[in-house]
Amino acid sequence: MKLSQQAHVARTLAEALWFPTTLFLGLLFCLAPALHAPQPHNAKVVVAHSAPHSAGEALLQRQHPGGFVITAVAGRQEARRAVLDRDAVAGYVPGRTHGVLYVAKANGVSLEQALIKDFSTVAAHDRVKLQVEDVAPTVAEDQMGTTLVYFGVAWSIPGYILATTMLRAVTFNRRRKLLTIIGLSALLSSVGFLAGVGLGYLPDDPATMVVAFLLTTAVATFSSGVAPFTKQFFPAVGMGLFIVLSVPSSGVAPVAMLPTFFQYLHDVMPLGNAVDALRGFLYFSDAGVLRPILVLCAWITVGLALLGLDAWRHHRQFAQQGLNTEENIEEPPVEDPSVETPTPTALPVHHHHHFGESVPMLFGTVRNVQQRPVHHAAVTVIDTRGRQLVRTTTNAEGEYAVTGLPEGYISVVVSSSGQTPVVDQKLLQSGVAVQADFVLRGRPGGTPFGGSFDEADTTTCRG
């Protein structure tokens, strides 16, 4: 095998394997560290009538170094209120015969159990019994306190998928795409809420639909905005943000039990903030909902800004070049390999193939009898049943390129104003790029458009 062929094979393998390899490494180093054997990390608790360095608190710190941030409050009511206001995940009130521990199941059963276990040790050290009071119990069907996370995932990931599929809606302008995002977000939020309430998974609070709408809209809008800038790397960026980083930091394991890095992620990722807002509305009497709502709105704002920047960039480019958008072939829609198969698509002609770019399956040039390139000649690819698969035009050098075509025979029809149309049939095979060059001749006087076809001038294949 020649050195150039070896380099081609190596490049093809790299382009095929980089995404699954990146996804594997991301999941490996995010899911396992975040969700394996969670324990308290900087969990905020309050203790009534207690000095910050009492023996019981020192015992907690020895059990979990760095696990708790302990604050003293005045009394029982203040300890209970701190948990309800979400200023702390637990409030402990020592006593002569028993100690009272205020917890919230809505923060997650695993956190509740860890707090009960640790404070049982404190109560035993003080030689008193531990009395536990759940100030924010979940609905009966949510025994683990994690149902909100699962609903959040159901509202989040479709937003990313919607952005990838809307990239192929080439007949939709940005306004129609945004309206589609808004419409589907409203539909998903309503259906999810009604299903959750009907199945007993969610309390009957319409504020759920507001949060769900903001979550789906935030993910879809930001994904739509970032796609033109990340291009072929968009699938890695999208899945990295909204799956690899979002899910471990969302609250599947309670946030107070996540490593510090994932706690920081939770504060900025849309899924984690949506779960926080849902918990506040449904179980904590609207406490602590303002910040996560603002974060979701910030994601939407950034997405809109990116869409606007992309529109401005294209208008500026066309203005500088003095070109009309109808005379240019846009970059092909980004394909997400996790959800899509190749679709017949026109490509801009690239003489230097950059890493990750779509590779043409069919390409060639169109010239006239004087061997001059024919600009803006129409190139139409038709399958054996007569269906148009894709239509494109040649550039200033008379070149065209398409990809995403099915294997088998296809017909290529080339036409231009004042020229006799030309047709040729090609056999497309997997792994083989087919070159089809054409020569157009002037149309004889009186010959109707679409009359007899001449054969293509040259046809070559390259592997």
C-alpha positions as CSV (number, residue, x, y, z in Angstrom):
1,M,0.0,0.0,0.0
2,K,1.4,3.4,-1.0
3,L,2.2,6.0,1.6
4,S,-0.6,8.3,0.3
5,Q,-3.1,5.4,0.5
6,Q,-2.0,4.7,4.1
7,A,-2.4,8.3,5.0
8,H,-5.9,8.3,3.4
9,V,-6.9,5.2,5.4
10,A,-5.5,6.6,8.6
11,R,-7.4,9.9,8.1
12,T,-10.7,8.1,7.3
13,L,-10.3,6.0,10.4
14,A,-9.6,9.1,12.5
15,E,-12.6,10.9,11.2
16,A,-14.8,7.9,11.8
17,L,-13.5,7.1,15.3
18,W,-12.9,10.5,16.9
19,F,-16.5,11.1,17.9
20,P,-17.3,7.7,19.5
21,T,-13.9,7.7,21.2
22,T,-14.5,11.2,22.6
23,L,-17.9,10.3,23.7
24,F,-16.6,7.1,25.4
25,L,-13.9,9.1,27.3
26,G,-16.4,11.8,28.3
27,L,-18.9,9.3,29.7
28,L,-16.1,7.3,31.4
29,F,-14.6,10.2,33.2
30,C,-17.8,12.0,34.0
31,L,-20.4,9.4,34.9
32,A,-18.2,7.2,37.1
33,P,-16.5,10.0,39.2
34,A,-19.8,11.8,39.7
35,L,-22.2,8.9,40.4
36,H,-19.9,6.2,42.0
37,A,-20.2,6.0,45.8
38,P,-21.5,9.6,46.3
39,Q,-20.8,11.2,49.6
40,P,-21.3,14.7,51.1
41,H,-19.1,17.5,49.6
42,N,-19.5,20.9,51.1
43,A,-23.0,20.1,52.2
44,K,-24.5,23.0,54.1
45,V,-26.1,22.2,57.4
46,V,-27.2,24.3,60.3
47,V,-27.0,23.4,64.0
48,A,-29.2,25.1,66.6
49,H,-27.7,26.4,69.9
50,S,-24.3,25.0,69.0
51,A,-20.8,26.4,68.8
52,P,-19.2,25.9,65.4
53,H,-16.6,23.6,66.9
54,S,-18.6,21.3,69.2
55,A,-17.6,17.7,69.7
56,G,-20.4,16.4,67.5
57,E,-19.5,18.7,64.6
58,A,-15.9,17.7,64.9
59,L,-17.0,14.1,64.6
60,L,-18.8,14.9,61.3
61,Q,-15.7,16.5,59.9
62,R,-13.6,13.5,60.8
63,Q,-16.1,11.1,59.1
64,H,-16.2,13.2,56.0
65,P,-13.3,15.7,55.7
66,G,-14.7,18.7,53.7
67,G,-18.1,17.0,53.6
68,F,-20.0,19.6,55.6
69,V,-20.2,23.4,56.0
70,I,-21.7,23.9,59.4
71,T,-23.4,27.1,60.5
72,A,-25.0,27.9,63.9
73,V,-28.6,29.2,64.1
74,A,-30.6,30.5,67.0
75,G,-33.1,27.7,67.5
76,R,-35.4,25.0,66.3
77,Q,-37.6,27.2,64.0
78,E,-34.5,28.7,62.4
79,A,-33.0,25.3,61.7
80,R,-36.3,24.1,60.2
81,R,-36.7,27.3,58.1
82,A,-33.1,27.0,56.7
83,V,-34.0,23.6,55.2
84,L,-37.3,24.9,53.8
85,D,-35.7,28.0,52.4
86,R,-33.0,25.7,50.8
87,D,-30.2,27.5,52.6
88,A,-29.2,24.2,54.1
89,V,-29.8,20.5,53.3
90,A,-30.2,19.6,57.0
91,G,-30.9,21.3,60.3
92,Y,-29.9,19.7,63.6
93,V,-31.3,20.6,67.0
94,P,-29.4,19.0,69.9
95,G,-31.4,18.2,73.1
96,R,-31.0,16.5,76.4
97,T,-33.0,13.4,75.6
98,H,-33.1,13.5,71.8
99,G,-31.8,15.4,68.8
100,V,-34.0,16.5,66.0
101,L,-32.8,16.4,62.4
102,Y,-34.7,18.3,59.7
103,V,-34.2,16.9,56.2
104,A,-35.9,17.1,52.8
105,K,-36.6,14.0,50.8
106,A,-37.1,16.2,47.8
107,N,-33.4,16.8,47.7
108,G,-32.9,13.0,47.1
109,V,-33.3,9.9,49.3
110,S,-29.6,9.1,49.1
111,L,-28.7,12.4,50.7
112,E,-31.4,12.0,53.3
113,Q,-30.1,8.6,54.2
114,A,-26.5,9.8,54.4
115,L,-27.5,12.7,56.7
116,I,-29.5,10.4,58.9
117,K,-26.6,8.0,59.2
118,D,-24.0,10.7,60.0
119,F,-26.2,12.5,62.5
120,S,-27.2,9.2,64.2
121,T,-23.5,9.0,64.9
122,V,-23.6,12.5,66.4
123,A,-26.6,11.7,68.5
124,A,-25.0,8.5,69.7
125,H,-21.9,10.5,70.7
126,D,-24.1,12.8,72.6
127,R,-26.0,9.8,74.1
128,V,-29.4,10.9,72.8
129,K,-31.9,9.5,70.4
130,L,-32.3,10.9,66.9
131,Q,-35.7,12.1,65.7
132,V,-36.0,12.8,62.0
133,E,-38.5,15.1,60.4
134,D,-39.0,15.3,56.6
135,V,-40.0,18.9,55.9
136,A,-40.3,18.4,52.1
137,P,-41.6,14.9,51.3
138,T,-42.1,13.9,47.6
139,V,-45.2,12.5,46.0
140,A,-45.8,8.8,46.7
141,E,-44.7,7.7,43.3
142,D,-41.3,9.4,43.7
143,Q,-39.7,7.2,46.3
144,M,-36.1,8.1,45.5
145,G,-36.6,11.9,45.0
146,T,-35.1,11.7,41.5
147,T,-38.2,11.7,39.2
148,L,-37.7,15.4,38.4
149,V,-34.3,14.6,37.0
150,Y,-35.7,12.0,34.7
151,F,-38.4,14.4,33.5
152,G,-35.7,17.0,33.0
153,V,-33.7,14.6,30.8
154,A,-36.9,13.9,28.8
155,W,-37.4,17.6,28.2
156,S,-33.7,18.4,27.6
157,I,-32.3,15.9,25.1
158,P,-35.2,16.3,22.6
159,G,-34.2,20.0,22.5
160,Y,-30.7,19.0,21.2
161,I,-32.2,16.5,18.8
162,L,-34.6,19.1,17.5
163,A,-31.7,21.5,16.7
164,T,-29.9,18.8,14.7
165,T,-33.0,17.9,12.7
166,M,-33.9,21.6,12.1
167,L,-30.5,22.0,10.5
168,R,-31.9,19.9,7.6
169,A,-35.0,22.1,7.2
170,V,-33.2,24.2,4.6
171,T,-36.5,25.7,3.3
172,F,-37.1,27.2,6.8
173,N,-35.5,30.6,7.6
174,R,-34.3,31.4,11.1
175,R,-37.7,32.8,12.1
176,R,-39.6,29.7,11.2
177,K,-37.0,27.5,12.9
178,L,-37.4,29.5,16.1
179,L,-41.2,29.3,15.9
180,T,-40.9,25.5,15.5
181,I,-38.6,25.3,18.5
182,I,-41.1,27.4,20.5
183,G,-44.1,25.3,19.3
184,L,-42.5,21.9,20.1
185,S,-41.2,23.1,23.5
186,A,-44.7,24.2,24.4
187,L,-46.1,20.8,23.3
188,L,-43.5,18.7,25.1
189,S,-43.8,20.7,28.3
190,S,-47.6,20.3,28.3
191,V,-47.6,16.6,27.4
192,G,-44.9,15.9,30.0
193,F,-46.7,17.7,32.7
194,L,-50.0,16.1,32.1
195,A,-48.4,12.6,31.9
196,G,-46.5,13.2,35.1
197,V,-49.5,14.4,37.0
198,G,-51.7,11.7,35.6
199,L,-49.2,9.0,36.6
200,G,-48.7,10.5,40.0
201,Y,-45.0,11.3,39.4
202,L,-45.4,15.1,39.7
203,P,-47.5,17.4,41.9
204,D,-50.2,19.3,40.1
205,D,-48.4,22.6,39.7
206,P,-48.6,24.4,36.3
207,A,-45.3,26.1,37.0
208,T,-43.8,22.8,35.9
209,M,-44.7,23.6,32.3
210,V,-43.0,26.9,32.5
211,V,-39.7,25.4,33.6
212,A,-40.0,22.5,31.1
213,F,-40.7,25.0,28.3
214,L,-37.6,27.1,29.2
215,L,-35.4,24.0,29.4
216,T,-36.3,22.6,26.0
217,T,-36.1,26.1,24.4
218,A,-32.8,26.8,26.0
219,V,-31.2,23.6,24.8
220,A,-32.7,23.8,21.3
221,T,-31.9,27.5,20.8
222,F,-28.3,27.3,22.1
223,S,-27.7,24.2,20.0
224,S,-29.1,25.9,16.9
225,G,-27.0,28.9,17.5
226,V,-23.7,27.1,18.2
227,A,-24.0,24.7,15.2
228,P,-22.9,27.0,12.5
229,F,-19.7,27.9,14.4
230,T,-18.7,24.3,15.5
231,K,-19.8,22.8,12.1
232,Q,-18.6,19.2,11.8
233,F,-17.7,19.1,15.5
234,F,-21.3,20.1,16.6
235,P,-22.3,16.6,17.6
236,A,-19.4,16.3,20.0
237,V,-20.2,19.8,21.4
238,G,-23.9,19.2,21.7
239,M,-23.7,15.7,23.3
240,G,-20.8,16.8,25.4
241,L,-22.7,19.7,26.9
242,F,-26.2,18.2,27.1
243,I,-25.5,14.6,27.9
244,V,-21.9,14.0,29.1
245,L,-21.7,17.0,31.4
246,S,-25.4,17.7,32.1
247,V,-26.6,14.3,33.2
248,P,-23.9,13.6,35.9
249,S,-24.4,17.1,37.3
250,S,-28.2,17.2,37.1
251,G,-29.1,15.7,40.4
252,V,-29.3,11.9,39.7
253,A,-26.9,11.9,42.7
254,P,-27.9,14.8,45.0
255,V,-25.9,17.9,44.3
256,A,-24.6,18.1,47.9
257,M,-23.0,14.6,47.3
258,L,-21.3,15.4,44.0
259,P,-17.6,16.2,43.7
260,T,-16.9,20.0,43.7
261,F,-16.3,20.1,39.9
262,F,-19.8,18.7,39.2
263,Q,-21.4,21.0,41.7
264,Y,-20.0,23.9,39.7
265,L,-21.3,22.4,36.5
266,H,-24.7,22.0,38.2
267,D,-24.8,25.8,38.8
268,V,-24.5,26.6,35.1
269,M,-25.9,23.7,33.0
270,P,-29.5,24.1,31.9
271,L,-30.6,20.6,33.1
272,G,-29.4,21.1,36.6
273,N,-30.9,24.5,36.9
274,A,-34.2,23.2,35.6
275,V,-34.3,20.5,38.2
276,D,-33.5,23.1,40.9
277,A,-36.3,25.3,39.7
278,L,-38.8,22.3,39.6
279,R,-37.8,21.3,43.1
280,G,-38.3,24.9,44.3
281,F,-41.8,25.2,42.7
282,L,-43.1,21.8,43.6
283,Y,-41.7,21.1,47.1
284,F,-40.2,24.2,48.6
285,S,-42.9,26.8,48.2
286,D,-41.1,28.6,45.4
287,A,-37.9,29.0,47.4
288,G,-34.7,29.4,45.4
289,V,-36.3,29.4,41.9
290,L,-35.2,32.9,40.7
291,R,-31.6,32.0,40.0
292,P,-32.2,28.8,38.0
293,I,-34.9,30.5,35.9
294,L,-32.4,33.4,35.1
295,V,-29.8,30.8,34.1
296,L,-32.2,29.1,31.7
297,C,-33.1,32.5,30.2
298,A,-29.4,33.3,29.9
299,W,-28.9,30.1,27.8
300,I,-31.8,31.2,25.5
301,T,-30.3,34.7,25.2
302,V,-26.9,33.4,24.2
303,G,-28.5,31.0,21.7
304,L,-30.4,33.9,20.1
305,A,-27.2,36.1,20.1
306,L,-25.3,33.3,18.3
307,L,-28.1,33.0,15.7
308,G,-28.0,36.7,15.2
309,L,-24.2,36.7,14.9
310,D,-24.4,33.9,12.3
311,A,-26.9,35.9,10.2
312,W,-24.8,39.0,10.4
313,R,-21.7,37.1,9.4
314,H,-23.4,35.7,6.3
315,H,-24.8,39.1,5.3
316,R,-21.4,40.7,5.7
317,Q,-19.7,38.0,3.7
318,F,-22.1,38.3,0.8
319,A,-21.9,42.1,0.9
320,Q,-18.1,42.0,0.8
321,Q,-18.0,39.6,-2.1
322,G,-20.8,41.3,-3.9
323,L,-22.5,37.9,-4.3
324,N,-26.1,36.9,-4.2
325,T,-27.1,34.1,-1.8
326,E,-28.7,32.2,-4.6
327,E,-25.3,32.0,-6.4
328,N,-23.6,30.3,-3.5
329,I,-23.8,26.8,-2.1
330,E,-24.0,27.0,1.7
331,E,-22.0,24.6,3.9
332,P,-24.0,21.4,4.1
333,P,-26.2,20.8,7.1
334,V,-24.4,19.3,10.1
335,E,-25.2,15.6,10.5
336,D,-25.4,14.2,13.9
337,P,-24.1,10.6,13.5
338,S,-26.1,9.5,16.7
339,V,-29.5,10.2,15.1
340,E,-29.1,10.6,11.3
341,T,-28.1,8.7,8.2
342,P,-26.6,10.5,5.2
343,T,-29.0,12.6,3.2
344,P,-28.4,13.7,-0.4
345,T,-26.8,17.0,0.0
346,A,-25.0,19.6,-2.2
347,L,-21.5,20.4,-1.1
348,P,-19.3,23.5,-1.7
349,V,-16.2,22.4,-3.6
350,H,-13.2,22.0,-1.4
351,H,-9.9,21.2,-3.0
352,H,-8.4,20.7,0.4
353,H,-10.4,18.3,2.6
354,H,-10.4,19.5,6.2
355,F,-10.7,17.1,9.1
356,G,-14.3,16.2,9.7
357,E,-15.8,17.7,6.6
358,S,-18.3,15.8,4.4
359,V,-16.6,13.9,1.6
360,P,-18.2,14.1,-1.9
361,M,-19.6,10.8,-3.4
362,L,-20.1,12.4,-6.8
363,F,-18.2,15.3,-8.2
364,G,-17.0,16.8,-11.4
365,T,-16.8,19.8,-13.7
366,V,-19.0,21.2,-16.5
367,R,-17.3,22.9,-19.5
368,N,-18.4,24.1,-22.9
369,V,-16.9,23.0,-26.2
370,Q,-14.2,25.6,-25.8
371,Q,-13.2,23.9,-22.5
372,R,-14.2,26.9,-20.5
373,P,-16.0,26.3,-17.2
374,V,-19.8,26.8,-17.2
375,H,-20.8,28.8,-14.2
376,H,-24.2,28.2,-12.5
377,A,-25.0,25.1,-14.6
378,A,-27.8,23.1,-13.0
379,V,-26.8,19.6,-11.9
380,T,-29.6,17.2,-10.9
381,V,-29.2,13.7,-9.5
382,I,-32.1,11.3,-10.1
383,D,-32.6,7.8,-8.9
384,T,-33.8,4.8,-10.9
385,R,-37.5,5.6,-10.1
386,G,-37.2,9.1,-11.5
387,R,-37.1,10.9,-8.2
388,Q,-34.9,13.9,-7.8
389,L,-32.4,13.2,-5.0
390,V,-30.5,16.5,-5.0
391,R,-30.0,19.5,-7.2
392,T,-27.1,21.9,-7.2
393,T,-25.2,24.4,-9.4
394,T,-21.6,24.7,-10.5
395,N,-19.3,27.3,-9.1
396,A,-17.2,29.8,-11.0
397,E,-14.8,27.0,-12.0
398,G,-17.6,24.9,-13.3
399,E,-17.3,22.4,-10.4
400,Y,-19.9,20.7,-8.4
401,A,-20.0,18.1,-5.6
402,V,-22.7,16.1,-3.8
403,T,-22.8,13.5,-1.0
404,G,-25.2,11.3,0.9
405,L,-26.4,9.4,-2.2
406,P,-27.6,5.8,-2.1
407,E,-25.7,3.0,-3.5
408,G,-26.8,1.8,-7.0
409,Y,-27.4,3.5,-10.3
410,I,-28.2,7.2,-10.5
411,S,-28.7,9.6,-13.4
412,V,-27.0,12.9,-13.6
413,V,-28.7,15.6,-15.7
414,V,-26.7,18.8,-16.5
415,S,-28.3,21.9,-18.1
416,S,-27.6,25.5,-18.7
417,S,-29.3,28.4,-20.5
418,G,-28.7,28.2,-24.2
419,Q,-27.0,24.8,-24.0
420,T,-28.2,21.3,-24.9
421,P,-28.9,19.3,-21.7
422,V,-26.6,16.3,-21.0
423,V,-27.4,13.1,-19.1
424,D,-25.2,10.3,-17.9
425,Q,-25.8,7.2,-15.7
426,K,-23.5,6.2,-12.9
427,L,-23.1,3.3,-10.5
428,L,-22.4,4.4,-6.9
429,Q,-20.7,2.0,-4.6
430,S,-19.8,2.4,-0.9
431,G,-16.3,3.8,-0.4
432,V,-15.9,4.9,-4.0
433,A,-16.1,8.6,-5.0
434,V,-17.3,8.9,-8.6
435,Q,-16.2,11.7,-10.9
436,A,-18.5,12.7,-13.7
437,D,-17.4,15.5,-16.0
438,F,-19.6,17.0,-18.7
439,V,-19.3,19.1,-21.9
440,L,-22.3,21.3,-22.9
441,R,-22.8,22.2,-26.5
442,G,-24.8,25.1,-27.9
443,R,-28.4,24.2,-28.6
444,P,-29.3,24.0,-32.3
445,G,-31.8,26.5,-33.5
446,G,-35.3,25.4,-32.9
447,T,-34.3,22.5,-30.6
448,P,-36.8,22.5,-27.7
449,F,-35.3,22.6,-24.3
450,G,-34.9,19.1,-22.8
451,G,-34.5,17.6,-26.3
452,S,-32.1,14.8,-27.1
453,F,-29.3,14.2,-24.6
454,D,-25.6,14.0,-25.5
455,E,-23.4,11.6,-23.6
456,A,-21.0,12.8,-20.9
457,D,-17.6,13.6,-22.1
458,T,-15.5,11.8,-19.5
459,T,-16.2,9.5,-16.6
460,T,-13.7,8.4,-14.0
461,C,-13.7,6.9,-10.6
462,R,-11.3,7.3,-7.7
463,G,-11.2,5.3,-4.5
